[in-house]
């Protein structure tokens, strides 16, 4: 039986929503399982067959987590590296993006091509050289050294994203600011940046989450608990002979809080910034 165009549209819409529903389950189920395991006892977490919901909810995992490792210090270490990474990457990425977007100079396009190509280099290939450089300058196992490593990874993408966003701002606004007496840099801070808040926020959050969720660089560029990040602390909590799954899941659940908070309160800026920054370029 042939369907009318209206019926086809209805079925297509329902199919899309159904697929999105399945994708949502696929994404959220691990988080739900993590939360469920965090509220179980150690015996129930290891039970076969596993239970989806805890029979008796308990905070054993959260209590054991704080007793097992200094996770509060790990969270602070992550904030002390992820926060500066976001600020530095957004600031210098914005300056580089503005110069490429508004100025015409030799090798401008090859420069942006090189910036984009750096994103294709696996991070594991960069860890060794950065380890050697930081060690020579006495920055190994320091917050500043780890921040530099994260910034080196995030800066190219931040530059590319902000360049695309700045391209979407009409040049006539720059010209009007110059007529009113602004310099090129003044036009950036007075005109461009206020109009680019969504892009700046989206870029900063990307850089923050990249540093917050990293394990490889923290594992290779630190050696003491004074600089251990939350992801490395969770990884180190896996014992050789025993894994306390409720405590491990509780730590992982709390580590997700910054991501959830950022996306909940800044969703409008993230979507708008990623869309405009990704279309132009």
RONULUM-291650 format. One record per atom (N, C-alpha, C): x, y, z. Coordinates in steps of 0.02 Angstrom, whole numbers, plus 50000, padded with zeros to 5 digits. Example, Ala and Ser with C-alpha at 12.3 -4.5 7.8 and 13.67 -1.06 7.14 Angstrom:
# residues 2
506604971650390 506154977550390 506604983550390 506424988850354 506844994750357 506455000250394 
END
This chain:
# residues 281
500424994050000 500005000050000 500445006350000 500295010749954 500675016949949 500455021850003 500945025050033 500805029850086 500805036950056 500385041050085 500365047950064 500995051550088 501175057150057 501765060950080 501735062650154 501135064250179 501065066050249 501215060050293 500955054050273 501075047950312 501805046050310 502135046950253 502845045550248 503245049950296 503045056250299 503395060950342 503305058950416 502705056750433 502565054550502 502995048550519 503015043550474 503405037550487 504155039150490 504375043650448 505075045550449 505255048950516 504815053350538 504935056850602 504955051950660 504475047150659 504465042150712 505085037750711 505315036050651 505915031950645 506525035550673 506565042050657 507125046050682 507115046350758 506525047550787 506475047950860 506635041150892 506425035750859 506565029150886 507325027750885 507655029650832 508385028750828 508735033050880 508495039150889 508785043450941 508675040551010 508095037451020 507945034151084 508445028551097 508585024551046 509065019051053 509765021651067 509955026951032 510605030051043 510655032751114 510105035851138 510095038451206 510195032951258 509855027251247 509935021551293 510655019051291 510945018551231 511625016151223 512115020651261 511985027251261 512435031951293 512325032251369 511695032051390 511535033051460 511575026751502 511525020851471 511535014651510 512175013851550 512775015051522 513375014451563 513375019151623 513105025151615 513065029951670 512585027351724 512015024751701 511525021951748 511815015951785 512185011751749 512495005851781 513025008051831 513395013251814 513905015951859 513585018551923 513035022251916 512685024951975 512395019252017 512125014251984 511835008552020 512365004752059 512935003552027 513474999852060 513765003852119 513775010452112 514045014652166 513615014152229 512985012252222 512525011852279 512445004652304 512824999952277 512784992952298 513304991452351 513214985852385 513734983252429 514254979852386 514834978452415 515364975252376 515154968252354 514794964752397 514574957952380 514064958052322 513604962752325 513094963052272 513404965252206 513914969552208 514234971752147 514584966052110 514774960852148 515114955052118 514644949152107 514004950052122 513524944552118 513414942352046 513314935852037 513144932851972 512504928951981 511974930451942 511934935651891 511904942651922 512114947751885 512124954551912 511414957251919 511334961851965 510684965151975 510714972151946 510174974151913 510164980751882 510124986251935 509684985351984 509594990152038 509844987152103 510124991152148 510354988452212 509764986052255 509854980252286 509324977652329 509234982152390 509794984352417 509794989052473 510304994552457 510065000552446 510525006052429 510965007752489 511605008752475 512085010352528 512595015352502 512885019152548 513405023952529 514095021152544 514135014552549 514785011352564 515315013452513 515125013552449 515615015152397 515895022152405 515475026952422 515705033852429 516145034652492 515955031252546 516355031552607 517045028352596 517035022552564 517665018952552 518115022952505 517805026452458 518195030352409 518615035652444 518305039352491 518665044652526 519185041852573 519075035852599 519565032752644 520145029652606 520005027152545 520495023452507 521035028052478 520835033652450 521295038252417 521085045552433 521565050252431 521385057352442 521065060352379 520445058252365 520125060352303 519975067852301 519875070852359 519755078052359 520365081752331 520955079452349 521575082452323 521625081152248 521415075152227 521445073552155 520985078152115 520395079452143 519925084052109 520225091052104 520535093252157 520835099952156 521405100252105 521805094852101 522335094552052 522065095051981 521505091551969 521195091851902 520945098851887 520655102151937 520425108951927 521005113751915 521565112651950 522145117051942 522495116251875 522355110751840 522645109851773 522125111151718 521515108751728 520995109551677 520775116851670 520715120351727 520505127351724 520995131751686 521635131851705 522125135751666 522185133551593 522105127051581 522125124651511 521585127951470 520975128251498 520415131351462 520545138751450 520795142251501 520915149451494 521465150951444 522025147451450 522595148751405 522425146851333 522115141051324 521955138851256 521455143551223 520955145751261 520455150351232 520765157151217 521185159751262 521495166251252 521955166351192 522455161951192 522935161851137 522635159151073 522175154451079 521825152051020 521405157550989 521105161851032 520715167451006 521145172550970 521735174050998 522185178850966 522425176150898 522615169750897 522835166850833 522265166550783 521675164750806 521095164250761 520905171050733 520945176250775 520775182950752 521265185450699 521905184050709 522395186250660 522295182750593 522135176350594 522025172650532 521365174750499 520865176250540 520205177950514 520185184950484 520555189650514 520485196650494 521085199450455 521655196350459 522245198950424 522405194450364 522675197450313 522895193850254 523655193950252 523965188250263 524685187750263 524905181450226 525535181050209 525795175450171 525725168950210 525555163650174 525495156950202 524955156350256 524445160450250 523895160250298 523525153550294 523345151550234 522985145250225 523415139150243 524055138850221 524465133250243 524535132850319 524555138650351 524595138750424 524005135250455 523395136950431 522795133750459 522765126350441 523035124550383 523065117450365 523515113650412 524085116650429 524545113450476 524215112850545 523865118150565 523505118050630 523015112250631 522645111350577 522155105950574 522495099150572 523055098650536 523395092250530 523695089950597 523855094650641 524115092650706 523615088550746 522965089350730 522455085450765 522455078150744 522795076650689 522825069750665 523405065850697 523835069250734 524405065950766 524165062650830 524245056150838 524045052850901 524405055750961 524035056851014 524335059851074 524905055751103 524875049051094 525395044751122 526075046151090 526075048751028 526715050350996 527025056751023 526625060951054 526875067351080 527095066951152 526885061851187 527025061451259 527775060951271 528125056851232 528845055951241 529235062451234 529165066051179 529515072451172 529345077451227 528705077851245 528515082551298 528815080551365 528845074051378 529155071651440 529885073851443 530245073151388 530955075051386 531035082551396 530625086551362 530675093851367 530515096151437 529965093751466 529775095851533 530285093651584 530585087851574 531095085451621 531715089851619 531905092051559 532495096351552 532385103251584 531775105651582 531625112351610 531395111951683 531415106051712 531205105351782 530465106051793 530065104751742 529335105451747 528975098751751 529355093251753 529045086751760 528735086051829 528155083151832 527785082051895 527605088751928 527385093451887 527135099851912 526475101551878 526065105551913 525435107651883 525545111651819 526045115851820 526185120051762 526405115851702 526825110951714 527055106651659 526485102751629 526045100051672 525465096351647 524985100851609 524915107051634 524485111851599 524765113451530 525425114151524 525735115451459 525595109751410 525635103551435 525505097851392 524785097851367 524315099051412 523605099351392 523485105051343 523805110751356 523705116551312 523965115151242 524525111651237 524805109951172 524325105651132 523945101451166 523465097151131 522835100951113 522605105251158 521965108751147 522015114851102 522595118151102 522665124551067 522515124250992 522755119250955 522595119150883 521845118850869 521485114550906 520765114050895 520415120450915 520625123450970 520325129850992 520425135250939 521015135450910 521155140350857 520705139250797 520625133050777 520205131450719 519475133250732 519235131450791 518535132750807 518395140250810 518825143950843 518705151150851 518805154850785 519245152450742 519325155550677 518675154950637 518365149150639 517725148350606 517185152750635 517205153750701 516695157950732 516815165350715 517435167450717 517595174450700 517415176050627 517475171050583 517285172050513 516545173550505 516145171350554 515425172450549 515225179450573 515685183050604 515545189950626 515675194650567 515195198750547 515275203250489 515885207850497 516255208550443 516835212950444 516635220250450 516015221850431 515785228750435 515815231350507 515735226850555 515775228950625 516485231050643 516975227450617 517675229350628 517805236250598 517575237150537 517695243450503 517365249250539 516765248150566 516425253450604 516815255150667 517095249950700 517485251250760 518125255050743 518435253450686 519045257050666 518895264250650 518315265550619 518115272350604 518015276350669 517765272950720 517645276250785 518285277250825 518845274950799 519475276150833 519795270150865 519485264250858 519765258150888 520365255750847 520835252550880 521365249050845 521125242050827 521535238250792 521345231450774 521235227150837 521695227950884 521625224150947 521025226750986 520915233350985 520335236051019 519685233550990 519655232850923 519065230050891 518945222850913 519485219250924 519415212250947 519065211951014 519295216051062 519035215651130 518375219451138 518255224551097 517655228551105 517075225851062 517225223251004 516705221150957 516665213550948 517235210550929 517225203450910 517085198850969 517455199651023 517385195051079 516685195251111 516385201151122 515705201151150 515195197551106 515295197851040 514845194350994 515015186950987 515585185051013 515815178151005 515795174151070 515405176551118 515365173151183 515175165751176 514655163951136 514505156751130 515085152651105 515445155251055 516025151551029 516585151051080 516705156351117 517225156251169 517045151351224 516415151351244 516195146751297 516265139551274 516025138051214 516065131251188 516785128951182 517225133351158 517925131651151 518265130551219 518115134951267 518395134251333 518175127851367 517545126051359 517295119951390 517615113851358 517705114051292 518055108551259 518745107551288 519125113051295 519795112551321 519795110051393 519305112451433 519265110251503 519125102851507 518635100451469 518455093351473 519005088951445 519375091351395 519935087551369 520455086351423 520605091551461 521095090851515 520805086951574 520175088051589 519855084751646 519825077151636 519675074951576 519585067851564 520205064151541 520775067551539 521385064351513 521685059551564 521965054151539 522325049451582 523045048651558 523135048251492 523795046751464 524325051851485 524175058351476 524675063551491 524805063951566 524285063251606 524375063351679 524795057451702 524715051751669 525085045751687 525835046451671 525975049851615 526675050251591 527045056551616 526685061751634 527005068051653 526985069451727 526735064751767 526725065551840 526985059151872 527215059751934 527465053851969 527285053852043 526985059152069 526825059452140 526095061252150 525845059952210 525145061352224 525005068852230 525515072852236 525415080152241 525145083052176 525225079552120 524985081952055 524505076952023 524365071452056 523925066352029 523225069152015 522965068051955 522305070451936 521775065251954 521155067051947 520615062551968 520585056351924 520705056951860 520695050951817 521265046251834 521845048951848 522415044751867 522295041651935 521975045451980 521815042752046 521335036952041 520845037451997 520365031951987 520725025851959 521165027051910 521535021451880 521985018051931 522285021951975 522725019052026 522345015452080 521685016452083 521285013152134 521145005852117 521295003852057 521214996852037 521794992852066 521654988852117 522174985052150 522394979052109 522964976152129 523234970352092 522814964152105 522554963452166 522184957452183 521444958852198 521254965152204 520574966652224 520354973352194 519734973552170 519444979652145 518794980852183 518754986252220 518144988052257 517704991952208 517274988352173 516884991452119 516424997052142 516074996452199 515655002052220 516055008552231 516645007952261 517065013952272 517315016652206 517515012152161 517775014352095 517225017852055 516615015152057 516065018252020 515845024752053 515895025152120 515725031352154 516215036952134 516855035252131 517355040252110 517235042452038 517095037651995 516965039351924 516335043551917 515835042051958 515205045851955 515315053151975 515695054152028 515835060952050 516275064551999 516715060951966 517145063951916 516745066551856 516145063851846 515715066151791 515355072651807 515355074751870 514955080551890 515135086851851 515775088751843 515925094851804 515645094751734 515695089051700 515435088551632 514685089651631 514325086451677 513595087051679 513395094251696 513745097351743 513585104251762 513695109051704 514255108351670 514405112751613 513875112051559 513715105951540 513235104951486 512535106951506 512365106351570 511695108151593 511585115751591 512075119451615 511995126651622 512215130551560 512635127651519 512905131251461 512745127851395 512205123951395 512035120251335 511905124851275 511575130451287 511415135151233 512045137751200 512545139551241 513165142151213 513565136651178 513545130651206 513935125251176 513675123451107 513015122651101 512715120851036 512815126450985 512695132651006 512785138250960 513505139150939 513965138550987 514665139450971 514945133950926 514765127650940 515005122150899 514725122450829 514095124650823 513775124950757 514095130250713 514155136350739 514445141750699 515185140650687 515535138150738 516245137150730 516405131450682 515945126550676 516075120950633 515875122150561 515375126550549 515145127650481 515625132050443 515845137450475 516315141950443 517025139350452 517475141550410 518165139550418 518495138950356 
END
